[in-house]
Amino acid sequence: MTEEIEIKKQQLEKLEERRKAAMAMGGAERVETQKNKGKMTARERICALLDPGTFNEIGIFARNRNTSYGEVAADGVITGYGKVNGRRVYVFSQDFTSVGGTLSETQADKICFILDEAIKVGCPIISLNDSGGARIQDGLDALSGCGKLFYRNTMASGVIPQISAIVGPSAGVAVYSPALMDFVFMVKGIGFAYITGPRVVEAATGEKITDEELGGAQAAQKKAGVVCRSEESEVECYQNIRELLSFLPSSNREEPPREEWGDTPDRRDPALFDVVPSSPSRPYNMFRVIERVFDQRNNGNKNYFDLFPLFATNIITCFARLNGWTVGVIANQPSSKAGCLDIDASDKASRFIRFCDAFNIPLINFVDVPGYLPGAAQEWGGIIRHGAKMLYAYSEATVPKITLTIRKAYGGAYLGMCSKDLGADAVFAWPSTEMAVMGAEGAAPIIYRRELEMAADPGSLLQEKVKQYREEFANPYRGAEHLHIDDVIDPAETRSKLIAALEMAMGRKDTGPWKKHGIMPA
C-alpha cells in the first residue's frame, strides 16, 4: 500500500513538473525580453481577453515530431476555450518566447483542432497572433500545417465569427490565416503584418523601409485595408474585441444577442433635421446622425462600433442597436470625398454586407451620395467591377434591409446604396432628399441646352433651371408616387419609423433559385 501511494505521488510530481515547464513558455530570459518590448505573454493575453477564471487549456503537453531544435513548450501556441461576457469562445495565442511562435506541423494541428470544435459547437474563435511565420526547420510539414489552417478558416467562414488580433509580427505565409478571418485588430507599435519583411524588400528592390512603415497598424488599416481596427494598447484591443462580440451571434445558427440600453423606441428628435445642411454640396459628419438615431447608452458611451475608421472613410460601416436589436449600418460620409462611392468604399461595404447577411444581422443604410468618384485612376483601377460588388452583396443578402435617403442619391450610386430594386424591405426619404439620374447642376445644362443657348443671360437662366429641376424632377415625391419610396418622413420620427420597419421585416423568408454559389465580381 505504501509503495502504491509512493507511485501515485511520483506521478503527480511528474505531472506538476511537466506542467510547470510548459507554463514557463520560452524561459524567464525570453519572457523578460517579450515584456521589455511592451508585449504581454501569450498566457497573459488570454487572461486579459477572457472572463476571469474561465480558460481551459487544450494541448499543453503537445510536442512536435521535429526535435532538432529542442523541446518547445506547448509547441509555441496556447489553445483552449473560455468565456467572454459569459458566452463561450475558443481562443489560441501564439507564444513568441518559444521559437518565435513559429507555426509548425503540431502547432497547426492544435489550432485546427479548436477550429474544428468551434465549428461543431457553434462558438466564435479568436486568434492572438505573434509569430515569425512558418517554422523553417519543419520544411513542407510547416507549409502543410499552414494549408490545413487556411482550409479550416475557409470552412468556418460564415459559420462562426472569426476574430484575429495581431499583437506581434505576423509574417510570410502565416499572415493569410488572419486575412481569411472576419475581423483583424492590430496594436500600434508592436503589431506588424506583411508577406515579405523589410529585409526581403530591400534585398529584392533596394527599397529601405521599416516594419512600421511596411506593415504597422496604421499602414495595414489606412493604406492596405487589412486591419479593421488599430488600437493603442493590448488592453484596449482586448476590450474592443469583447465589445465587438457583444453585437455578434455565436454562430450562423443563432440570432444576434438583443441588449436593452435604456433608450425608448418612440423617442422623437426634432433637432435631427438641423444636423444636415440644406445645401446638397455642404459637408457634415454622418456620425452625428447615427449617434442620434440609434439606441443611446444610459452610461453615455459611444453607441456604435466603427470598423475600418481610417480606411475608405467616405463610407461608414459599423454595428449599432435599434430597440435592442443588433444592426449593421452602412452610411455615406459627406465629410470625406463628398460621400462618393469608390473602389475602396465598395470593397469595404460589400464585405461588411456579406458578413451581416451570413450572421443574421439586419442592414440599415443611410444614403447621401452624389455618385461614383470620377477619374482615370478609378476607372483604370476597376471601379466597374469593384462597384458591382456592392450591387451583388445587397442583391444576395436575405436579411432585413432598410434604406433611408437623407439628402441626395444620384445615378448608379442610388442603386448601389440598396434601392428597393436591390431588395430593400423598406425605403424612406427625408423631405430634403434629391433623387435623380444625376444632380441638378449636371442635368440642367443638358435638359435645357437649347433655352440656355438662346438666353441673353445664360448664367442667371441656368440657376433658375437648376432650381426648377430640383423642384420638378429631383424631389422625393416623384419616387414615392411610383412606389420607389415607401414614405417621405419627418426627420424627427426617423428612429420610430426605422424600428417599426425593422421589426416588421425580421420574420422575412427569402429563397432564391437553387445554386451551389454565385460568382461575385472580382
N, C-alpha and C positions, 0 to 999 in steps of 0.2 A: 504493500500500500504506500509506504514511504517512497519507494522507487517510482511508482506511478505519479505521485504528487510532484516529484522532482522533475520527471519528464515533461509534465504539463507546464511546470514553472519555466523550464528552459524554452519550451515552445512559445510561451507568452513573451519571454525576454527577447527571443529571436524576432518575434513579430514587432515588438516595440523598437528594437534596434533597426530593423529594415524600414519601418515607417519613419523613424527619426531621420534616417539617411535620406529618404525620399523628400521629407519635408524641408530638409536643408537646401534643396534645389542644387544650384551650382557651387555651393560652398560660401562661407562667410565673406571671403575676399570678393567674389563676383557679385554677391548680393550688395555689398557695400559700394562697389563700382556702379551698380544699377541705380542705387539711391543717390549717389553723387551726381548722376545725370539728371536728377529731378524726376525719376521714374519710380513708380510703385513696383513691387514684385508681382509675379503672376498670381500668387495666392492673395496678396493684399487687394489686388484689383477685384477679384471675385467677392471678397468681403465687402468692398466699397459699393459694389453693384447690387448684391442680393440683400434681401431682408436678413437681419442678424440671426445667426444660428440655423439657417435653413439649408446650407450647402451640404450635399452628399457627393463625395468624390468617387469616380469610377476609374479603374486602371492605374492606381497609384504605383503598383509594382511592375508595370509593363517594362519590357526590355527589348531593344532592337536586336535583330539577328546579327547585324554587323557590330562587332565589339572591338574593332581595330583601334578605335579612339577612346576606349574605356567605357565604363558603365555610365549612362546618362540618366539622372534622376527623373522618373516618370516619363522618360524619353522626350523631355523638353516641352511637355504640354500638360496642363491641368484640366481634366474633363470631369463633368458631373452635372448635377441638377440641383435646383433650389427654387426659391420663390422671389418674385418682385411684386410688391404691393399685394401680397397674399396669393398671387397667381403663379402657377408652375412654369418654369422655363428651364431649358438646357443651356449650358454655357461651356465654352472652352477658352483657356487663357494660355497663350504661348509664353514659355519661360526663357527669356533671353539669357539668363545666367547659366543655362545648360546648353552648351554648344550653340550659342546664339539663337536659341529657339528654332533652329533649322528643322525643316519638315523631312522626316524620314518615312520609311515604309510603316513602321509601327506607330509613329505619331499620327500619320494619316489614318491608320486603322482605328485608332482611338477616336478621332474626330468623326470618321464615317459612322462608327457605331452609335454615337449620340445623335447624329443627324438622322440615322435610320429610326432610332427610338422616338425622336421628336416628331417625325412624320407619323409614326404609328399612333402615338397617344394624342397628337394634335397640340403641341406646345411650341412657342417661339424658341428660336435658337439665337444665342448672342455669342459672337466671337470677339476676343480681345487679342489683336494681332500685334506681335512684337517679334519679328523673325527675319533672319538674313536670307530666307528663301529656301530652296530645296537643298538638302544636305549633300554636298558634293561627293563625299566618300561613298554614299549609297548608290550613286550612278542611276541606272534605269529603275531600280527599286523605288528611289525617291520620286522620280518623274511619274512612275506608275501610281504612286500614292497621291500625287497632285491630281492626276487624271481621275482617280476614284472620287476625290473630294469634289472636283468640278461637276462630275456626274451627279453626286448627291445634292449639291447646291441647285442644280437644274431640276432634279426630281422634286425637291422641296419648294421650288418656285410656284407661287400661287396656292400653296397648300398650307404652309405655316409662315409667319413673318420671320425674316432673317435679317439680323442687325449686326453690323460689324463696327468695332472701334479700333482704329489704327493708332496705337499708343507707343510706337517704336517704328523701326524700319519694316516695310512690307515690300520686299524686293523680288524681282525676277518673276518666274512663272507662278510663284505662290500668291502674287498680288491679284490673280484672277479670281480667287475664291471670294474675297470681299467684293470684287466687281460684279460677281454673279448674285450677290445678296441684294436685299431691298433697300437698305439704308446704310450708308457708310459715314461714320463720325471720325473726326481726326482731332488730336490735341496739338495745339500750336507749340512749336519748339522741340517736340520730341517725336512727332509722327511724320513719317515720310512714305510715299508710295510712288514707285516707278518700276518700269520693266528693266531698264538699264541705268545703273547709278552714274554719278558724276565721273568716276574714273573711266568707265567704259565709254561714256560720251566724249570725254577728252581724247581718249586713245583713238576713237573711231573718226571723230570730226575735228578735233583740235579745239573744240569749244570748252572753255573753262566755266564751270557753273557749280554752285553749292547745292547741298542736299535740300536746303530750304527753298532755293530758287527753282529747283527742278521738280520737286515733288512734296514740298511742305504743305501745311494745312491751307494756307491762302491760295497757293498756286493750284492745288488739287481741287479746290472748290471754284475759285473765281475764274481761272483760265481753262481748266480741264473739265469741270463739271462732274468730277468723280465723287467728290465728297459733299454730302448733303448738309453737314454742319461742321464748322471748325470751332473748337472750344478752347477756352483759355487755360483750363487745367483738367487733370484727370477726374477730380471730384465733380466739377461742373459737367463733364462729359457723361459720367455715370448717372448723375441726377437727371440729365436731359434724356438719356435712354429710358430711364424709368418713366419720365413724363410722356415720352412717345408711346411707350407700351400701354399707358392708361387709355389711349384712344383706340387701340387695336384689339381685334378679337384674337384669341389664341390660335385659331386655325380658320380655314375657309368653311368649316362645318358650323361655325358659330356666328351669331350677330355681334357687332361691336358692343362693348360694355356701355350701358347708359349710366350717366352720372349727373345728378342734380347739383347745380352750383348756387341755387337760391334765386335765380332770375325767374321772371314770370313770362308766360307766352304771349300775353296781351299787352306787354309794355309798349307804349307809343313813344315816339321820339320826334316831336315837332321841329327840333333844330337840325335833324339829319340832313334835310334838303340844303341847309346853309353850308354844309361841308363841301359841296360840289359847286364849282364856279359855273355860271350860266353860259359863258363863252365856251364853245366846244374845243377851243385850242389852248385854253389855260390849264396848266398842270395842277395837280393836287395829289395828296397821298391817299391811295385807296385803303391803306391800313386803318385810316381814321373811320372809314365807313364800316369795315369789318369789325372794329372794336365796338361800335355802337349797335350793330345789328345782332351779332351772335351772343350767346349766353355770356353774361359777365360774372366773374367770380366774386363771391362775397368777401374774399380776402384782398381784393384789389389787384391781384396778379394778372399778367397778360392772359388774354382769353383765347389765344390762338397759338399753334405750334408751327413756326415757319420752317420750311425746308428749302435748301439752296438759296439762302438770303443774299449771297454775293454773286450768284450765277444767274444769267438771264433775268436780270432784275426788272425787265419790262413785263414780266408775268409773275404773279404770286401763286404759289402752291402751299397750302397749309391745312392743318387739321383744326377744327373748332367744334363747338357743340351748339345744337339748335334744339331747345327744350329738352336738354339732356342727351340727345342723340349725337353720336359722332358723325361728322360730315367732313368730306374733303372739299376744300374751297379752291377754285381756280378763278383768278381775277386779273384783268389787265391793270397795269400800274402806270397811270398817266404821267407820273413824275420821272419815268425812265423811258427814253425813246418814244415818248408820247403814248406809250402803251401798245405800240405796234407789235405784231407777231413777226418773229424772225426765226432763223434756223435753231438757235439755242432755246428760245422760248418754246418752240414747237416740240423739241425733244424733251424738255423739262416737263411740259404739261402732259404730253401723251403718255409718258411713263407713269406719271402720278395717276392719271385717269385709269390706266390698266391695273395699277396696284389696288386702287379703291374698288374697282369692279371685281377683282379677284377675291377681295375680303369683305364684300357686302357692305361697303361704305358709300352712302348716297353722295351725289355730287351737286354742289351749289356753285353756279357760275355767275360772277359779277362782270358785266360787259361794259367796257368803254374803250372801243378800239377803232382807230382811224383806218386800219388796213394792214397790209403786209409791208414790212420795211423795204423800200425801194433801193435799187443799186446793183451794179455789176457784181460786187462781191457776194451779195446774197444769191443772185441768180446762178453764178458760177459755182457757188458753194452748195447748191442743191436745195434752195428754198421750196421748190415744187415738191420734191419727194419728202423733205422734212415736214413741210406744212401739211402734206397728205396724211402724216402720222396722226395728227390731231383729229382729222376727219374720220380716220379709221377707228381710232380709240373711242371716240364718242359714239360712233355708229354701232360699234361692237358691244359697248357697255350695256348691261341689263339692269344695273342698279337704278334707283330713282335719280332722275336728272332734272334739275330746276334751274332755269336761266332768268336772270334779271338784268335788263339793259338799263344802265343808269344815265348815260348821256349820249352815246353815239355808237353805231355799229354799221360799218360800210362794207360793201362788196363781199368778196370771198371770206373776209375776216368775220363778217356777220355769221356766216355758216360755220366757220372754224371754231367759234366760241359756243357751239351747241345750240343751234336753232331748233325749232320744232321738227324740221325736216330730218335732223340727225337723231331724233328720238327723244327730245326733251318732253318730259311729262307735263310740265307747266312752264309757261313763258310769260313773264311780267315785264312791264316797262314803266319808268317814271315819266311824267308828262314832259320832262325836259329832253326826252330822247329824240335823236335824229337817226333814222334808219333808211338806208337807200343803197343803190348800186355804187354810188360814190358821193363824196362830200359836196356840199353846195358850191364851194369855191371852184371845184373842178368840173362840176356838172353844168353850172350856169353858162359858162362861156361856150360849151358845146351845144346845149339845147337852144340858147338864144343867140347863136352866132350871127345870123342874118340881121337881127334887130340891132345888135351891137355894132356891126359893120356900118349900118346906115345912120347910127346915132351921132348927134352933134357933140355930145359929151359921153363917150363910151364908158369912162370910169364911173361916173355917177349912175348911169343906167345899169352897169354891172352890179353895183352894190344893191340896187333895187331888185334886180333879178335874183341875186343870191338870197335876199330876204324872202322873195316870192317863192323861190324853190323850196326853202325850208318850210314855209307855211303850207304850201300846197302838196309837196311830194315827200318830204323827209320827216313828217310828223308821225308819232306812234299810232295815231288813229287810223291811218291808211292800212297799216299792218293788222290792227285789231279788226277792222271791217272785213278783212279776208281771212281771219282766224289764224294768222301767223303769230299773233299775240293774244293770250287768253284774257289779259286785263291790263289796263293802264291804272296804276295805283298811286295813292297819296304816299309819298316817301315816308311819312310818319308811321304808316301801317306796314312797312316793309317786313318787320320781324314777324308779326302775326300772320301775314299772308304767306310767307315762306314756310312757317311751321305748319299751317293748315295744309298746304300743298304737299309738303314732305310726308306728313302722317297719312295723307290720303294715298300717296304713291307707294308707301312702304310695303304694301301687300302685292305689288305687281308681279306677274309671271310673264316672262318673255322667252319664247323658244323659237329660234331661227331655224333655217334649213339645216339638215344634218350635214356635218363635215368633220373631217379629222381635225383640222385647224385652218384658219385663214392665213394669208400671206401678207404681213404688214409691210408697208413701203419701207425701202432700205434707209 
